Structure formats: C-alpha cells, structure tokens
Amino acid sequence: MILVRRRGPATGREGGLSMLHRIGLVAAADTTVLIEGESGVGKELVAASIHGRSPRSDHQQVTIDCATL
C-alpha cells in the first residue's frame, strides 16, 4: 500500500510539481493506494489523476469515502 499525504491543497509551484511527480510514481505501481487529507484539499482529484495515468485506466475507478462507513 502506498500512502499519499497532503497538508494543504495540491496547488502552487513547488507543491504542485512535487504532487505530480508522486502521482506518476504511484500510478506506475501495481498496488493499493490510501489518500489522506483534510476536507477540500483535492483527494478525489489526486485519485482520478492516479487512475488516469495507471495501466488500469481502462477499468472503472472505485472510490470509497471512509467517513461514510
């Protein structure tokens, strides 16, 4: 499992490039990913980016909101 953590929005010059680099690394891995962060920081956008760049992008993405469980 790969854990991607953010303490703020995935925007800005330094933070954005760093996050894009991490997304590329995670997308290439054949593993489960847990994305944590505060409300409104873009976790679903990160998940969609990882899925879109992964070899599994032709399959359906399953997103689980753990707060509702």
SULBEL-V945560 format. One line per field, one symbol per residue. phi: phi as a letter, one per 20 degrees, with the letter a starting at -180 (. if undefined). A space follows every 50 residues. Layout:
phi=???
//
This chain:
phi=.ddddcdbgecnffffffffffffffffeebecdddrffnenffffffff ffeefefedfedddeffef
//
